Amino acid sequence: SAEFLVRTYGKHMFSCKLVCEDKKKLICGIDIESGNPPEEPRNVSCVQHGMDGHPVCTWERGRLTYIHTTYVIQ
């Protein structure tokens, strides 16, 4: 096992390779995303035009997360 300190935001790839003579063989790997947890959205606003229109919503996401973040309105 090994421990790595991740000091920067974003996506990082770690791999484990076997070196035998002059050949390298990939044994395993993992992609890790590091960043800030998302904040609760602020100033949520939804507008629907007419009875059959689709609502259009906007909001302020807060600070940059540096990771893929999906927001769902319920």
Secondary structure, DSSP 8 states (H G I E B T S, - for coil): -------SSEEEEEEEEEEETTEEEEEEEEEEEE-------EEEEEE--SSS---EEEEE--S--SS-------
